[in-house]
Amino acid sequence: MGHAGTILRTTDGGETWAQQTSSTYQPLRAVSFVDANTGTAVGFSGTVLRTLDGGETWTQQTSGTTYHLFGVSFLDANTGWAVGILGTILGTLDGGGNWTRQAGREPWRQQTSGTSQNLYGVSFVDVNTGWVVGGAGTVLHTTDGGESWTPQSSGTLATLRGVSFLDANTGWVVGAGTILHTTDGGDTWTLQSSSESLNGVSFGSANTGVAVGYNATILRTTDGGQTWTRVSYGQNAPPLNGVSLVDANTGTAVGAADSHCLVEQILRTTDGGRTWMRQTGGRFCDDHYGVSFVDANRGIAVGFVSIYHTTNGGQTWVFHQLGGPLFGVSFIYDGTATVVGFYGIIRRSTDGGLSWTTQSSGTTTTLRAVSLVDANTGTAVGDNGMILHTTTGGE
């Protein structure tokens, strides 16, 4: 067993070895044979291989995990176990035809989204009820914590990038030339606006909301989206990517730096989005992709190379250069925060953003957004229909 799917076999007690074809390039870490013909090998990214002819041919099995596997043991041709990172234990009673997770811990578990579209936004209102949005007008809804996801008809094929729900019935979705509104949990969606390309949306109350997007777009509503008014804060500014309102007055929007690195886009409003004041993140020339505030003072923003946190409403920001890019952030009142990004990055803070630990997502797929309901329960979404869910705080 070894690098790039290497499998070697001997029939003379190790005097000579012949390489076999494994059908994988994943590193292999362990093998178990119950007789001269029947064996199982395991390795990275949940790889499980099975042979019935002494290794002349190897067939890949479905393990049901993307976590690396480092050990395997079979009692007979049917009964065996495989173990791996983060407490992963898999068991089979039929020679690997079916593998089931046993005792052990799965910090982030992949859920079945039913779509291959990239997913850009997620919003949960409790541990069971949530929505996900993405490419080609995709809207998915769950009422069981993501155990099942049901497609909803958005009435558009536009790419949808942001979603904000106030409760189990009332929500808004924004995207390419689109603002959609529902009052029945997404069973029906009403088009409210279709003139701007938008990346994010947040409501501070049932009536007051802000949507942001390309061409320095800020749209504001005070009547639940029946009318939207464009707010001007500057000309020829780069795109705005995210926005977070904590009440009907207070909010923060973030976006890309300009091409000359002269403008750093962190904007603050204290009058419900009527006017915006530019803040500085404390780092020269960083694009900002997401922002989440829990109250008027405490917030976290993520960017191309850094995580930022503030405890004074953005008057000052402290940055942590931990690598990225990072695209999504969710911050809840007890000080717990999770950020997600490129190549499956997930990082977690339990002290309001002062310190961060890296978690294993079990995937290398880019993650675009995350929604925490409490310190233990959260959902992250990303490219190619990826949805990850945790009930253990990702630990």
PAVEXDO-413016 format. One record per residue (C-alpha): residue in one letter; y, z, x; residue number from 1. Coordinates in pm, 1 decimal, decimal comma. Example, Ala and Ser with C-alpha at 12.3 -4.5 7.8 and 13.67 -1.06 7.14 Angstrom:
2
[roro "a"; [-450,0; 780,0; 1230,0]; 1]
[roro "s"; [-106,0; 714,0; 1367,0]; 2]
END
This chain:
395
[roro "m"; [0,0; 0,0; 0,0]; 1]
[roro "g"; [348,5; -69,8; 125,7]; 2]
[roro "h"; [673,9; -261,8; 132,5]; 3]
[roro "a"; [736,3; -567,5; -88,3]; 4]
[roro "g"; [412,0; -535,3; -280,7]; 5]
[roro "t"; [186,2; -521,5; 25,5]; 6]
[roro "i"; [-181,5; -442,6; -43,1]; 7]
[roro "l"; [-443,6; -439,3; 236,4]; 8]
[roro "r"; [-822,1; -405,9; 191,0]; 9]
[roro "t"; [-1105,8; -325,0; 428,5]; 10]
[roro "t"; [-1482,8; -357,3; 384,0]; 11]
[roro "d"; [-1582,4; -236,8; 732,0]; 12]
[roro "g"; [-1443,5; 113,7; 743,9]; 13]
[roro "g"; [-1103,4; 4,4; 862,2]; 14]
[roro "e"; [-1206,0; -209,6; 1158,0]; 15]
[roro "t"; [-1033,4; -506,5; 996,2]; 16]
[roro "w"; [-788,8; -544,5; 708,1]; 17]
[roro "a"; [-718,7; -838,7; 480,2]; 18]
[roro "q"; [-396,4; -877,5; 281,8]; 19]
[roro "q"; [-430,5; -925,4; -93,6]; 20]
[roro "t"; [-193,3; -1082,6; -344,5]; 21]
[roro "s"; [-31,7; -811,5; -556,6]; 22]
[roro "s"; [193,8; -1023,4; -786,5]; 23]
[roro "t"; [494,0; -793,8; -717,5]; 24]
[roro "y"; [764,7; -752,5; -455,9]; 25]
[roro "q"; [825,3; -388,8; -550,3]; 26]
[roro "p"; [732,3; -132,3; -283,6]; 27]
[roro "l"; [394,2; 25,9; -364,7]; 28]
[roro "r"; [338,9; 392,3; -292,4]; 29]
[roro "a"; [-11,5; 498,5; -402,5]; 30]
[roro "v"; [-352,9; 366,0; -510,3]; 31]
[roro "s"; [-661,1; 511,1; -676,1]; 32]
[roro "f"; [-1010,0; 349,6; -695,5]; 33]
[roro "v"; [-1296,5; 488,3; -902,2]; 34]
[roro "d"; [-1552,7; 243,9; -755,9]; 35]
[roro "a"; [-1560,5; -61,3; -529,9]; 36]
[roro "n"; [-1401,7; -280,0; -796,3]; 37]
[roro "t"; [-1177,4; -74,2; -1026,8]; 38]
[roro "g"; [-841,8; 46,7; -899,2]; 39]
[roro "t"; [-478,0; 114,0; -988,6]; 40]
[roro "a"; [-167,1; 96,1; -768,3]; 41]
[roro "v"; [180,5; 229,9; -846,9]; 42]
[roro "g"; [527,1; 193,5; -698,0]; 43]
[roro "f"; [898,0; 145,2; -746,8]; 44]
[roro "s"; [1069,0; 69,5; -1080,5]; 45]
[roro "g"; [769,5; 185,4; -1282,1]; 46]
[roro "t"; [533,0; -69,9; -1127,6]; 47]
[roro "v"; [163,4; -26,8; -1220,1]; 48]
[roro "l"; [-100,4; -276,9; -1103,4]; 49]
[roro "r"; [-468,9; -289,4; -1202,8]; 50]
[roro "t"; [-770,0; -461,0; -1043,4]; 51]
[roro "l"; [-1126,5; -499,0; -1173,5]; 52]
[roro "d"; [-1259,1; -708,7; -883,0]; 53]
[roro "g"; [-1189,5; -502,9; -573,8]; 54]
[roro "g"; [-838,1; -633,1; -536,5]; 55]
[roro "e"; [-909,0; -1005,6; -540,0]; 56]
[roro "t"; [-665,5; -1015,1; -833,9]; 57]
[roro "w"; [-411,8; -760,0; -952,3]; 58]
[roro "t"; [-265,1; -750,2; -1305,5]; 59]
[roro "q"; [66,7; -584,7; -1383,0]; 60]
[roro "q"; [60,3; -322,7; -1659,0]; 61]
[roro "t"; [344,5; -190,0; -1874,3]; 62]
[roro "s"; [420,3; 166,3; -1771,1]; 63]
[roro "g"; [707,0; 226,5; -2013,0]; 64]
[roro "t"; [937,7; 356,5; -1740,6]; 65]
[roro "t"; [1169,7; 219,1; -1474,0]; 66]
[roro "y"; [1145,7; 534,2; -1262,4]; 67]
[roro "h"; [978,5; 509,5; -921,3]; 68]
[roro "l"; [612,4; 619,6; -921,9]; 69]
[roro "f"; [473,0; 785,7; -608,7]; 70]
[roro "g"; [122,3; 902,1; -701,6]; 71]
[roro "v"; [-177,8; 798,0; -911,0]; 72]
[roro "s"; [-522,3; 945,0; -976,6]; 73]
[roro "f"; [-808,6; 828,8; -1200,7]; 74]
[roro "l"; [-1111,5; 1033,5; -1307,0]; 75]
[roro "d"; [-1302,0; 728,6; -1427,4]; 76]
[roro "a"; [-1226,5; 370,1; -1526,2]; 77]
[roro "n"; [-1026,6; 484,3; -1829,3]; 78]
[roro "t"; [-865,8; 821,7; -1763,7]; 79]
[roro "g"; [-579,5; 853,6; -1518,9]; 80]
[roro "w"; [-232,7; 980,5; -1441,0]; 81]
[roro "a"; [69,3; 851,1; -1249,7]; 82]
[roro "v"; [360,6; 1065,0; -1130,4]; 83]
[roro "g"; [707,8; 991,1; -1000,2]; 84]
[roro "i"; [1070,6; 1089,9; -965,1]; 85]
[roro "l"; [1253,6; 1334,6; -1191,9]; 86]
[roro "g"; [936,7; 1496,2; -1324,1]; 87]
[roro "t"; [783,9; 1172,8; -1454,7]; 88]
[roro "i"; [418,5; 1210,9; -1557,3]; 89]
[roro "l"; [235,4; 923,5; -1726,9]; 90]
[roro "g"; [-114,6; 938,7; -1868,8]; 91]
[roro "t"; [-366,5; 679,6; -1989,3]; 92]
[roro "l"; [-702,1; 696,1; -2170,2]; 93]
[roro "d"; [-775,0; 323,8; -2169,6]; 94]
[roro "g"; [-747,8; 214,6; -1808,9]; 95]
[roro "g"; [-374,2; 163,4; -1826,3]; 96]
[roro "g"; [-366,7; -52,8; -2134,4]; 97]
[roro "n"; [-134,4; 211,9; -2271,6]; 98]
[roro "w"; [64,7; 464,6; -2069,2]; 99]
[roro "t"; [231,0; 760,1; -2241,5]; 100]
[roro "r"; [480,6; 1007,2; -2103,9]; 101]
[roro "q"; [344,7; 1359,0; -2068,7]; 102]
[roro "a"; [488,2; 1690,6; -1955,7]; 103]
[roro "g"; [789,3; 1637,6; -1741,2]; 104]
[roro "r"; [1151,8; 1556,9; -1783,4]; 105]
[roro "e"; [1328,9; 1229,2; -1852,7]; 106]
[roro "p"; [1702,9; 1279,0; -1797,1]; 107]
[roro "w"; [1813,5; 936,8; -1930,0]; 108]
[roro "r"; [1566,5; 752,7; -2152,2]; 109]
[roro "q"; [1598,9; 384,5; -2226,2]; 110]
[roro "q"; [1614,8; 303,8; -2596,9]; 111]
[roro "t"; [1528,9; -21,9; -2769,7]; 112]
[roro "s"; [1849,2; -196,3; -2871,4]; 113]
[roro "g"; [1690,5; -512,9; -3007,9]; 114]
[roro "t"; [1952,1; -731,3; -2837,3]; 115]
[roro "s"; [2006,0; -896,1; -2500,3]; 116]
[roro "q"; [2383,5; -911,0; -2550,0]; 117]
[roro "n"; [2602,3; -713,6; -2311,1]; 118]
[roro "l"; [2717,5; -391,5; -2476,2]; 119]
[roro "y"; [3071,6; -272,2; -2406,0]; 120]
[roro "g"; [3150,5; 19,7; -2637,8]; 121]
[roro "v"; [2980,2; 322,5; -2792,7]; 122]
[roro "s"; [3098,5; 595,0; -3030,9]; 123]
[roro "f"; [2898,2; 890,5; -3165,9]; 124]
[roro "v"; [3028,4; 1136,3; -3426,2]; 125]
[roro "d"; [2731,5; 1375,4; -3405,6]; 126]
[roro "v"; [2394,7; 1393,2; -3230,0]; 127]
[roro "n"; [2239,9; 1147,3; -3476,5]; 128]
[roro "t"; [2511,0; 906,5; -3587,5]; 129]
[roro "g"; [2658,6; 640,0; -3362,2]; 130]
[roro "w"; [2764,1; 278,2; -3315,4]; 131]
[roro "v"; [2742,2; 32,5; -3026,8]; 132]
[roro "v"; [2936,6; -295,7; -2993,2]; 133]
[roro "g"; [2904,6; -596,5; -2764,6]; 134]
[roro "g"; [2883,2; -971,4; -2720,5]; 135]
[roro "a"; [2859,7; -1229,0; -3000,0]; 136]
[roro "g"; [2989,0; -986,6; -3263,4]; 137]
[roro "t"; [2712,3; -733,4; -3200,5]; 138]
[roro "v"; [2738,6; -404,8; -3389,5]; 139]
[roro "l"; [2441,3; -164,9; -3383,0]; 140]
[roro "h"; [2413,5; 157,0; -3582,6]; 141]
[roro "t"; [2183,4; 458,7; -3554,6]; 142]
[roro "t"; [2132,5; 763,7; -3774,9]; 143]
[roro "d"; [1851,3; 918,1; -3567,5]; 144]
[roro "g"; [2007,1; 962,2; -3225,8]; 145]
[roro "g"; [1913,2; 613,9; -3114,1]; 146]
[roro "e"; [1540,8; 632,3; -3183,0]; 147]
[roro "s"; [1611,0; 320,5; -3387,2]; 148]
[roro "w"; [1911,0; 86,8; -3386,2]; 149]
[roro "t"; [1998,9; -131,9; -3685,2]; 150]
[roro "p"; [2217,5; -443,8; -3653,0]; 151]
[roro "q"; [2521,7; -453,3; -3879,3]; 152]
[roro "s"; [2700,3; -769,5; -3984,8]; 153]
[roro "s"; [3043,5; -774,8; -3823,8]; 154]
[roro "g"; [3136,6; -1112,4; -3968,4]; 155]
[roro "t"; [3239,8; -1246,6; -3627,8]; 156]
[roro "l"; [3088,5; -1397,4; -3313,5]; 157]
[roro "a"; [3371,5; -1265,7; -3098,1]; 158]
[roro "t"; [3296,8; -1035,1; -2806,5]; 159]
[roro "l"; [3357,2; -677,5; -2925,6]; 160]
[roro "r"; [3468,6; -436,1; -2654,0]; 161]
[roro "g"; [3590,7; -112,0; -2810,4]; 162]
[roro "v"; [3485,4; 116,6; -3094,8]; 163]
[roro "s"; [3632,4; 437,5; -3239,6]; 164]
[roro "f"; [3484,5; 637,3; -3528,3]; 165]
[roro "l"; [3644,1; 944,9; -3683,6]; 166]
[roro "d"; [3343,6; 1042,1; -3895,7]; 167]
[roro "a"; [3021,3; 895,0; -4031,4]; 168]
[roro "n"; [3212,1; 650,0; -4250,2]; 169]
[roro "t"; [3547,5; 562,3; -4095,7]; 170]
[roro "g"; [3578,4; 349,2; -3785,2]; 171]
[roro "w"; [3742,2; 59,4; -3604,2]; 172]
[roro "v"; [3611,4; -205,8; -3364,3]; 173]
[roro "v"; [3822,6; -431,8; -3140,9]; 174]
[roro "g"; [3752,5; -738,2; -2932,6]; 175]
[roro "a"; [3853,3; -1094,5; -2861,2]; 176]
[roro "g"; [4114,8; -1165,6; -3126,1]; 177]
[roro "t"; [3962,7; -908,6; -3357,8]; 178]
[roro "i"; [4025,1; -571,8; -3518,7]; 179]
[roro "l"; [3760,1; -465,4; -3770,6]; 180]
[roro "h"; [3765,7; -160,6; -4000,4]; 181]
[roro "t"; [3497,4; 11,7; -4205,8]; 182]
[roro "t"; [3501,2; 295,9; -4456,5]; 183]
[roro "d"; [3127,7; 293,9; -4531,2]; 184]
[roro "g"; [2971,8; 351,5; -4190,1]; 185]
[roro "g"; [2965,7; -16,7; -4101,8]; 186]
[roro "d"; [2780,6; -148,6; -4404,5]; 187]
[roro "t"; [3087,6; -366,2; -4455,6]; 188]
[roro "w"; [3363,8; -457,1; -4212,7]; 189]
[roro "t"; [3715,7; -576,2; -4298,7]; 190]
[roro "l"; [3921,0; -789,6; -4061,6]; 191]
[roro "q"; [4258,1; -622,2; -4004,5]; 192]
[roro "s"; [4406,3; -834,4; -3726,0]; 193]
[roro "s"; [4301,2; -1143,9; -3532,0]; 194]
[roro "s"; [4580,2; -1241,1; -3293,3]; 195]
[roro "e"; [4524,9; -1037,5; -2975,6]; 196]
[roro "s"; [4241,2; -1004,8; -2723,9]; 197]
[roro "l"; [4168,6; -631,6; -2710,7]; 198]
[roro "n"; [3962,3; -407,8; -2482,0]; 199]
[roro "g"; [3994,1; -56,8; -2629,0]; 200]
[roro "v"; [4088,0; 139,4; -2938,3]; 201]
[roro "s"; [4141,2; 506,2; -3020,4]; 202]
[roro "f"; [4251,0; 693,3; -3332,7]; 203]
[roro "g"; [4418,4; 1033,6; -3318,6]; 204]
[roro "s"; [4408,3; 1075,8; -3695,4]; 205]
[roro "a"; [4297,7; 884,4; -4001,8]; 206]
[roro "n"; [4623,3; 689,8; -3995,4]; 207]
[roro "t"; [4744,0; 677,3; -3634,7]; 208]
[roro "g"; [4570,7; 452,6; -3386,8]; 209]
[roro "v"; [4634,7; 242,4; -3076,9]; 210]
[roro "a"; [4455,2; -67,4; -2948,0]; 211]
[roro "v"; [4509,5; -213,4; -2598,8]; 212]
[roro "g"; [4415,8; -536,6; -2426,8]; 213]
[roro "y"; [4512,5; -841,4; -2226,8]; 214]
[roro "n"; [4870,2; -948,8; -2153,3]; 215]
[roro "a"; [4984,4; -586,4; -2152,6]; 216]
[roro "t"; [4903,2; -563,6; -2522,3]; 217]
[roro "i"; [4959,8; -235,0; -2705,3]; 218]
[roro "l"; [4916,2; -239,8; -3083,5]; 219]
[roro "r"; [5002,3; 61,8; -3296,0]; 220]
[roro "t"; [4921,7; 155,2; -3654,6]; 221]
[roro "t"; [5034,1; 447,1; -3871,0]; 222]
[roro "d"; [4854,8; 339,9; -4190,8]; 223]
[roro "g"; [4491,5; 329,0; -4084,4]; 224]
[roro "g"; [4515,4; -26,7; -3959,4]; 225]
[roro "q"; [4650,7; -195,0; -4270,1]; 226]
[roro "t"; [4935,6; -307,1; -4045,6]; 227]
[roro "w"; [4952,0; -323,4; -3666,4]; 228]
[roro "t"; [5276,8; -342,8; -3466,9]; 229]
[roro "r"; [5300,7; -467,0; -3111,1]; 230]
[roro "v"; [5472,2; -224,0; -2874,7]; 231]
[roro "s"; [5653,0; -358,4; -2568,5]; 232]
[roro "y"; [5665,3; -157,4; -2246,3]; 233]
[roro "g"; [5708,6; -434,4; -1988,3]; 234]
[roro "q"; [5667,5; -804,3; -1932,0]; 235]
[roro "n"; [5390,6; -988,3; -1746,5]; 236]
[roro "a"; [5194,6; -667,5; -1691,7]; 237]
[roro "p"; [4819,3; -677,3; -1617,2]; 238]
[roro "p"; [4554,9; -604,6; -1882,1]; 239]
[roro "l"; [4509,2; -262,6; -2034,7]; 240]
[roro "n"; [4142,8; -163,0; -2050,8]; 241]
[roro "g"; [4117,5; 173,6; -2224,0]; 242]
[roro "v"; [4304,9; 422,6; -2440,4]; 243]
[roro "s"; [4249,2; 781,5; -2555,0]; 244]
[roro "l"; [4445,4; 960,8; -2830,8]; 245]
[roro "v"; [4391,5; 1333,9; -2880,2]; 246]
[roro "d"; [4609,5; 1366,4; -3191,1]; 247]
[roro "a"; [4862,8; 1167,0; -3391,4]; 248]
[roro "n"; [5120,9; 1191,6; -3110,8]; 249]
[roro "t"; [4958,5; 1222,8; -2769,9]; 250]
[roro "g"; [4767,7; 954,8; -2583,8]; 251]
[roro "t"; [4699,6; 780,2; -2252,9]; 252]
[roro "a"; [4623,2; 414,0; -2177,7]; 253]
[roro "v"; [4493,5; 271,1; -1849,5]; 254]
[roro "g"; [4460,6; -74,4; -1701,1]; 255]
[roro "a"; [4454,2; -299,9; -1398,3]; 256]
[roro "a"; [4698,0; -286,9; -1109,9]; 257]
[roro "d"; [4916,8; -593,1; -1068,4]; 258]
[roro "s"; [4836,4; -862,0; -811,8]; 259]
[roro "h"; [5085,5; -720,4; -561,3]; 260]
[roro "c"; [4973,3; -359,2; -610,4]; 261]
[roro "l"; [5323,7; -266,2; -718,6]; 262]
[roro "v"; [5229,7; -146,5; -1066,1]; 263]
[roro "e"; [4962,4; 116,9; -1129,9]; 264]
[roro "q"; [4877,8; 123,4; -1496,3]; 265]
[roro "i"; [4847,1; 472,1; -1640,0]; 266]
[roro "l"; [5067,0; 501,0; -1947,8]; 267]
[roro "r"; [5147,2; 809,4; -2155,6]; 268]
[roro "t"; [5281,6; 847,0; -2509,2]; 269]
[roro "t"; [5392,2; 1163,9; -2688,1]; 270]
[roro "d"; [5524,4; 996,0; -3003,0]; 271]
[roro "g"; [5218,3; 828,4; -3146,4]; 272]
[roro "g"; [5250,1; 514,6; -2936,9]; 273]
[roro "r"; [5611,3; 423,6; -3017,8]; 274]
[roro "t"; [5709,8; 455,4; -2652,3]; 275]
[roro "w"; [5510,6; 473,1; -2327,9]; 276]
[roro "m"; [5593,8; 617,3; -1986,4]; 277]
[roro "r"; [5421,7; 500,1; -1669,3]; 278]
[roro "q"; [5241,0; 760,2; -1456,2]; 279]
[roro "t"; [5089,1; 735,5; -1110,5]; 280]
[roro "g"; [4725,1; 803,5; -1035,3]; 281]
[roro "g"; [4799,3; 912,3; -681,1]; 282]
[roro "r"; [4606,6; 626,9; -521,7]; 283]
[roro "f"; [4762,4; 299,6; -418,2]; 284]
[roro "c"; [4636,5; -10,1; -598,1]; 285]
[roro "d"; [4335,1; 88,2; -806,9]; 286]
[roro "d"; [4227,0; -80,6; -1127,9]; 287]
[roro "h"; [4155,6; 164,6; -1410,9]; 288]
[roro "y"; [3886,5; 82,5; -1666,7]; 289]
[roro "g"; [3839,1; 389,0; -1884,9]; 290]
[roro "v"; [4006,5; 713,7; -1990,1]; 291]
[roro "s"; [3909,7; 1018,9; -2195,7]; 292]
[roro "f"; [4122,7; 1321,0; -2287,8]; 293]
[roro "v"; [4005,7; 1639,0; -2463,4]; 294]
[roro "d"; [4352,3; 1777,2; -2536,8]; 295]
[roro "a"; [4713,6; 1707,2; -2445,6]; 296]
[roro "n"; [4664,7; 1826,2; -2088,2]; 297]
[roro "r"; [4308,5; 1765,4; -1968,0]; 298]
[roro "g"; [4189,0; 1413,0; -1904,3]; 299]
[roro "i"; [3970,9; 1194,9; -1680,7]; 300]
[roro "a"; [4018,3; 829,2; -1587,8]; 301]
[roro "v"; [3786,2; 598,5; -1394,5]; 302]
[roro "g"; [3864,9; 302,2; -1175,1]; 303]
[roro "f"; [3734,1; 50,7; -927,1]; 304]
[roro "v"; [3678,8; 304,5; -650,5]; 305]
[roro "s"; [3779,8; 646,4; -784,1]; 306]
[roro "i"; [3758,0; 911,2; -1053,2]; 307]
[roro "y"; [4086,5; 1078,8; -1152,4]; 308]
[roro "h"; [4142,7; 1405,2; -1335,7]; 309]
[roro "t"; [4452,5; 1581,6; -1463,9]; 310]
[roro "t"; [4520,6; 1923,7; -1609,8]; 311]
[roro "n"; [4887,3; 1869,7; -1696,3]; 312]
[roro "g"; [4891,4; 1564,8; -1916,9]; 313]
[roro "g"; [4903,4; 1319,1; -1629,7]; 314]
[roro "q"; [5213,0; 1453,5; -1456,8]; 315]
[roro "t"; [4982,3; 1468,3; -1155,5]; 316]
[roro "w"; [4637,4; 1314,5; -1105,7]; 317]
[roro "v"; [4377,4; 1419,8; -848,4]; 318]
[roro "f"; [4148,2; 1141,0; -735,6]; 319]
[roro "h"; [3791,0; 1156,6; -607,4]; 320]
[roro "q"; [3679,8; 853,5; -407,6]; 321]
[roro "l"; [3309,9; 843,5; -496,0]; 322]
[roro "g"; [3245,8; 469,4; -514,4]; 323]
[roro "g"; [3214,9; 232,9; -807,3]; 324]
[roro "p"; [3325,0; 35,7; -989,3]; 325]
[roro "l"; [3318,5; 282,1; -1278,8]; 326]
[roro "f"; [3379,3; 145,0; -1627,8]; 327]
[roro "g"; [3328,0; 424,2; -1882,3]; 328]
[roro "v"; [3400,3; 794,9; -1921,1]; 329]
[roro "s"; [3341,8; 1059,9; -2187,5]; 330]
[roro "f"; [3500,6; 1405,4; -2156,3]; 331]
[roro "i"; [3433,7; 1691,0; -2401,0]; 332]
[roro "y"; [3609,3; 2018,8; -2461,9]; 333]
[roro "d"; [3380,9; 2252,4; -2263,5]; 334]
[roro "g"; [3465,4; 2067,1; -1941,8]; 335]
[roro "t"; [3159,0; 1843,7; -1933,3]; 336]
[roro "a"; [3218,6; 1480,5; -1841,8]; 337]
[roro "t"; [3002,6; 1177,8; -1766,7]; 338]
[roro "v"; [3112,0; 852,5; -1603,6]; 339]
[roro "v"; [2911,8; 528,5; -1579,2]; 340]
[roro "g"; [2943,9; 201,2; -1395,0]; 341]
[roro "f"; [2807,7; -70,9; -1172,9]; 342]
[roro "y"; [2438,9; -81,4; -1076,7]; 343]
[roro "g"; [2346,0; 193,9; -1320,5]; 344]
[roro "i"; [2578,2; 457,3; -1171,7]; 345]
[roro "i"; [2595,2; 783,2; -1369,7]; 346]
[roro "r"; [2793,5; 1083,8; -1247,4]; 347]
[roro "r"; [2843,5; 1418,6; -1420,1]; 348]
[roro "s"; [3094,6; 1702,1; -1399,4]; 349]
[roro "t"; [3071,9; 2043,5; -1562,3]; 350]
[roro "d"; [3405,4; 2175,6; -1437,2]; 351]
[roro "g"; [3655,7; 1936,3; -1587,9]; 352]
[roro "g"; [3629,4; 1677,7; -1311,5]; 353]
[roro "l"; [3677,6; 1903,1; -1007,5]; 354]
[roro "s"; [3331,3; 1821,0; -871,6]; 355]
[roro "w"; [3072,4; 1552,8; -948,7]; 356]
[roro "t"; [2697,4; 1507,0; -909,9]; 357]
[roro "t"; [2512,9; 1175,7; -918,7]; 358]
[roro "q"; [2234,3; 1141,1; -1175,4]; 359]
[roro "s"; [1942,7; 899,7; -1189,0]; 360]
[roro "s"; [1981,1; 646,5; -1468,6]; 361]
[roro "g"; [1647,4; 479,9; -1400,3]; 362]
[roro "t"; [1815,4; 139,1; -1405,8]; 363]
[roro "t"; [2021,9; -90,6; -1186,1]; 364]
[roro "t"; [2184,7; -252,1; -1490,0]; 365]
[roro "t"; [2562,6; -219,8; -1506,2]; 366]
[roro "l"; [2668,5; 44,3; -1758,6]; 367]
[roro "r"; [2993,5; -15,5; -1947,4]; 368]
[roro "a"; [3056,6; 285,5; -2172,2]; 369]
[roro "v"; [2932,9; 635,9; -2254,1]; 370]
[roro "s"; [2971,5; 879,9; -2543,0]; 371]
[roro "l"; [2895,6; 1254,3; -2520,0]; 372]
[roro "v"; [2846,9; 1462,9; -2833,2]; 373]
[roro "d"; [2788,8; 1792,3; -2651,4]; 374]
[roro "a"; [2692,7; 1911,9; -2304,3]; 375]
[roro "n"; [2334,2; 1791,8; -2349,6]; 376]
[roro "t"; [2349,1; 1487,8; -2575,5]; 377]
[roro "g"; [2492,7; 1152,9; -2469,8]; 378]
[roro "t"; [2446,6; 777,2; -2487,0]; 379]
[roro "a"; [2539,2; 510,5; -2231,1]; 380]
[roro "v"; [2540,7; 134,1; -2289,1]; 381]
[roro "g"; [2562,2; -171,0; -2067,4]; 382]
[roro "d"; [2460,8; -524,4; -1986,2]; 383]
[roro "n"; [2162,2; -707,4; -2134,5]; 384]
[roro "g"; [2134,6; -475,7; -2433,8]; 385]
[roro "m"; [2086,0; -162,4; -2222,8]; 386]
[roro "i"; [2108,0; 169,9; -2409,9]; 387]
[roro "l"; [2028,1; 500,6; -2236,0]; 388]
[roro "h"; [2010,1; 836,4; -2412,2]; 389]
[roro "t"; [1987,2; 1194,7; -2287,1]; 390]
[roro "t"; [1925,5; 1526,7; -2460,6]; 391]
[roro "t"; [1917,5; 1723,4; -2132,4]; 392]
[roro "g"; [2264,6; 1652,8; -1999,8]; 393]
[roro "g"; [2113,9; 1384,3; -1781,4]; 394]
[roro "e"; [1951,8; 1646,6; -1559,3]; 395]
END
